[in-house]
Amino acid sequence: MQTAILPLNSSIVEKTRELCGSLLELPEYKDNMAHIEAFLADDSAKAQYGAFAQLGDQLHEKQQAGTITDTDIEGFDTMKAELNDNPKIDKFLGAQDSLNGIAQMVSKHVAKTLELGRVPTPEEMEDSGCCSSGGCGC
């Protein structure tokens, strides 16, 4: 059994909850959620996306087995283009990317703050690479 690092009533948890509440009020969040909800309400779009995901899984298995063909790849590319032509799917995928980007940005800021022992400057956030030392070449 894992014990909690912070009690549920700690000031850090409370500030995190405040941040989360603020995120939910952002117009960007609301717009992204509207796109996700529109996609989820469209059975045709969900089926099209599901078929694409299933094909992707099948091609991944073929690639691992070394049996993937150019025809397989062309079929995948055609289906991907059809997804991008569907506005609900295109907006859904963009919304997912946007929300993931927000989550990564918040996580990156928290990690950098804990690393530095202070709130990082915007320049430090731009400069922080994969290993935060700037010299790893990644």
C-alpha positions in Angstrom: 0.0 0.0 0.0 1.4 3.4 -1.0 1.0 6.3 1.3 0.2 9.7 0.1 3.1 12.1 -0.3 0.9 15.1 0.7 -2.2 15.1 2.9 -5.3 15.9 0.9 -5.7 19.2 2.9 -2.2 20.5 2.3 -1.6 23.9 0.8 0.1 22.4 -2.2 -2.9 20.2 -3.0 -5.2 23.2 -2.5 -3.1 25.4 -4.8 -3.1 22.6 -7.4 -6.9 22.4 -7.1 -7.1 26.1 -7.7 -4.8 25.8 -10.8 -7.1 23.0 -12.1 -10.1 25.1 -11.6 -8.5 28.0 -13.5 -7.6 25.6 -16.3 -11.2 24.6 -16.6 -12.3 28.2 -17.0 -9.9 28.9 -19.9 -11.6 29.5 -23.3 -9.1 27.2 -24.9 -10.1 24.4 -22.6 -13.8 25.0 -23.3 -13.3 25.2 -27.0 -11.2 22.0 -27.0 -13.9 20.2 -24.9 -16.6 21.3 -27.3 -14.7 19.7 -30.2 -14.2 16.5 -28.2 -17.8 16.3 -27.3 -18.9 17.0 -30.9 -16.7 14.1 -32.0 -18.0 11.8 -29.2 -21.6 12.6 -30.2 -21.0 11.6 -33.9 -21.2 7.8 -34.2 -20.0 7.9 -37.8 -16.9 9.9 -36.9 -16.1 7.6 -34.0 -16.5 4.5 -36.2 -14.2 6.1 -38.9 -11.6 6.9 -36.2 -11.9 3.5 -34.7 -11.3 1.8 -38.0 -8.3 3.9 -38.6 -6.9 3.1 -35.1 -7.5 -0.6 -35.8 -5.7 -0.4 -39.1 -2.8 1.3 -37.4 -2.6 -1.5 -34.9 -2.6 -4.1 -37.7 0.1 -2.3 -39.6 2.2 -2.0 -36.5 2.0 -5.8 -36.0 2.9 -6.3 -39.7 5.8 -3.9 -39.4 7.1 -5.8 -36.3 6.8 -9.0 -38.2 8.5 -7.5 -41.3 5.5 -8.2 -43.5 4.2 -4.7 -44.2 3.8 -3.7 -47.8 3.7 -0.5 -49.8 0.0 -1.2 -50.4 -0.6 -1.4 -46.7 1.1 2.0 -46.2 -0.8 3.5 -49.1 -4.1 2.3 -47.6 -3.1 3.8 -44.3 -2.2 7.1 -45.9 -5.5 7.2 -47.7 -7.5 6.5 -44.6 -5.5 9.2 -42.7 -6.3 11.7 -45.4 -10.0 10.8 -45.1 -9.7 11.4 -41.3 -8.2 14.8 -41.9 -11.0 15.7 -44.3 -13.6 15.0 -41.6 -13.9 18.3 -39.7 -15.1 16.7 -36.4 -12.2 14.2 -36.4 -9.7 16.8 -37.4 -10.9 19.2 -34.6 -11.0 16.2 -32.1 -7.4 15.4 -32.9 -6.3 19.0 -32.6 -8.2 19.3 -29.3 -6.4 16.2 -27.9 -3.1 17.7 -28.9 -3.9 21.0 -27.4 -5.0 19.5 -24.0 -2.0 17.2 -23.9 0.2 20.3 -24.6 -1.4 22.2 -21.7 -0.8 19.2 -19.4 2.9 18.9 -20.5 3.4 22.6 -20.1 2.1 22.6 -16.6 4.1 19.5 -15.7 7.3 21.0 -17.2 6.8 24.2 -15.2 6.3 22.3 -11.9 9.3 20.1 -12.6 11.5 23.1 -13.5 10.4 24.9 -10.3 11.3 21.9 -8.2 14.7 21.6 -10.0 15.6 25.3 -9.6 14.0 25.9 -6.2 12.3 28.9 -7.6 9.8 29.9 -10.3 11.6 29.6 -13.7 11.8 32.6 -16.0 10.2 32.3 -19.5 13.7 32.1 -21.0 14.5 29.2 -18.7 11.4 27.4 -19.8 12.2 27.9 -23.5 15.8 26.7 -22.9 15.0 23.6 -20.9 15.7 20.6 -23.0 15.2 16.9 -22.4 17.8 16.7 -19.7 17.7 20.3 -18.6 21.5 20.7 -18.7 21.5 21.9 -22.3 24.6 19.9 -23.1 23.2 16.4 -23.8 22.6 16.9 -27.5 19.1 15.5 -27.4 
